[in-house]
Amino acid sequence: MKMVMIVYNEAMDMEVMEALEHCVVKNYTKIKGIYGKGTTSGVHQGTDVWPGRNNILYVACDEKDAKQLVICVKALREKLGKEGIKAFVWDLEE
């Protein structure tokens, strides 16, 4: 099993959810309004100085679906912009 964590700009929530609905994502956990700082995305703190926030989706799936999900995220990244979405994958033991 794999865990795929997808971090994306909250302003893109509708586009991300629609695209992933057509991918392999059937079940997920969403955390909204996350603060952070990225090399390409800049600072998101939800303030006037550092506007914007991120959302996170966690998807537990088999390795084949994880690979397909990463392909879908890369396609979204090309379409929506490099600061908009990233995926991270790690092994899931339980």
LOLOSE-108292 format. One record per residue: residue in one letter; z, y, x of N, C-alpha, C in turn. Coordinates in steps of 0.05 Angstrom, whole numbers, plus 5000, padded with zeros to 4 digits. Each point is the difference from the previous one (the first is absolute). Example, Ala and Ser with C-alpha at 12.3 -4.5 7.8 and 13.67 -1.06 7.14 Angstrom:
2
a515648865264500050244982500050245018;s498650214993500150245016501450224985;
//
This chain:
94
m500049765017500050244983500050255017;k498950214989499950265014501150214982;m501050225012500850244985498150225009;v498750124981498350235006501450254989;m500450195018501150264992497850205001;i499550134977497950204998501450274996;v499550195018501250264998497750204995;y500450174980497850194993501150254988;n498450215002500750264989500349984970;e502150114989500549974971497850144983;a498650195012497950134985497749814994;m499849785014497949814997500849754983;d502350024987501149764986498049884980;m498750164984498249894980497649855013;e498850135020497849875014500849755014;v502350005013501049765014500549784981;m501450054978500749794981497549894987;e498050164993497649904988498449835020;a499850085025498549855020501449735005;l502750005003501449765006500149804976;e499750114976499849834977497649825001;h497850105013497649855002500049825025;c502150025016500349845024501749764993;v501649905018501649764995502850054991;v500650264995502850074993500549934970;k501849814996500849944973502950084995;n501649975021502950064998500750185024;y501750194995500850185022502750134993;t501250125020502350184996499250275010;k500450214983499350275007502550175004;i500050155022502250205004498650275002;k500950184983498750264998501750225013;g498650215010501350245010501349965028;i498649875018501149945026499350235019;y501950075017499550205020499349875027;g498550155017499449885026498250185016;k499349915024498350145019498249805013;g497450065001498149835013498350155019;t498949865019498350125021497650144988;t498649874981497650124988500650144973;s502249924987500550114973501850255000;g501450045023501850235001502749944986;v501550214994502649974989499950034970;h501349824986500350014971502949994993;q501150234992502950024993500550104972;g497850054985500450094972501250284997;t499650175021501050275000497750205001;d500750264998497950205002498950015029;v501749955019499150015028498449745007;w501049774991498749755005499449864973;p497950094986499449904973499049715000;g500149884977498949734997502149785005;r499549774989501749775004498149765000;n501049775007498549755000501149814980;n498449804994500949764985499649765017;i501649794995499749755014499749784980;l498049825005499749754985500749775019;y501649814991500549765014498649774984;v498449845015498649784987500649755016;a501349804987500449745013497749824991;c498749885020497649844993499549805023;d498049824995499249825021498350155021;e499549875022498650125022497150094993;k498649844984497350064991500050264984;d501850024981500250244983500850245016;a501849965020500850235017497650115015;k498349825011497650095014498150164981;q499749894976498350144980501250274993;l502650014997501350254993499650215022;v500249925025499650195022497150105000;i498149834993497250094998499850214978;c501349954977499950204978501350265008;v502249995015501350255009498350155020;k498749855018498250135019497750144986;a498949884979497950124984501050264986;l502449994990501250234987500550225021;r500849925023500550195022497450155008;e497849855000497450135006499350204978;k500549924975499250164977501950244996;l502649965003501950214994501050175023;g499549915025500950155023502149855016;k500150055026501849855017502950074996;e500650234991502850074995501049894974;g498349874984500749934973501349734996;i499349795016501049734995499949835025;k502149835003500149815022501349754990;a499349775013501249754993501349875025;f502249874996501449865021500649724990;v499849805017500349724992502049865019;w501849854988501849845017500649734986;d501049815015500749744989502450024981;l499849854979502249994980501049724999;e502649965006501249745001501249914973;e501150184985501149934974499550214980;
//
